[in-house]
Structure formats: C-alpha cells, structure tokens
Amino acid sequence: MPIKKIITDKKGMVTRHHRIRACSITEELDGEYIDINLTSYANKAIWDLEVAEGENLSYTSMAIRLPLGDGNISKANLYARIRAEIPEFAGATEE
C-alpha cells in the first residue's frame, strides 16, 4: 500500500517509494489532527532490504499533518488522503 512517486526534496534527494512509519492523533485548540511520519526510499529494493534486516535505511522522512476528519486512521485511508490532500503526492500510485 505504500505510495510510489518520484519526489525531489529541498536538498536534491530523489526518492520513489514512501511509506507511513508512524502516526498519532494530536488535539490542539483549533481542532484534532493526524500527525504522520512518512519515510521515503530511493527505490523498492532498499525498502525491501530494510524490512528484511530490520534496520532503518530510509533516505529521508517528512512530517505531514492532516485534520482528523472522520477519524478513520486506517493506513489505506491515510495513504488515500496523502495522495489527495498533499500537493507533492498528487498523481501518486499505490505500490
């Protein structure tokens, strides 16, 4: 279910595969939010190696904050919302 899209960050790092590492719900004065830690990899082989070896091999990570909305925090829903609500991921596909 991870997201596949070529993204170049501010440092010029090019990544292609992105997955949710962690998320939490935060309550602020102006509402409730989902804070998502999205990790990114240069290619799927590096991600597969991380899974096999249990070591963090991600190239970069980004913090994403979305309004809680309907409260559905399933990974499938969060990936769909990232693709729909975060401009950098518009047009991304599921891995």
C-alpha positions, 0 to 999 in steps of 0.5 A: 500500500505504500505510495510510489512517486518520484519526489525531489526534496529541498536538498536534491534527494530523489526518492520513489517509494514512501511509506507511513512509519508512524502516526498519532492523533494530536488535539490542539485548540483549533481542532484534532489532527493526524500527525504522520511520519512518512519515510521515503526510499530511493527505490523498492529494493532498499525498502525491501532490504530494510524490512528484511534486516530490520534496520532503518535505511530510509533516505529521508522522512517528512512530517505531514499533518492532516485534520482528523476528519472522520477519524478513520486512521486506517493506513489505506485511508491515510495513504488515500488522503496523502495522495489527495490532500498533499500537493507533492503526492498528487498523481501518486500510485499505490505500490 
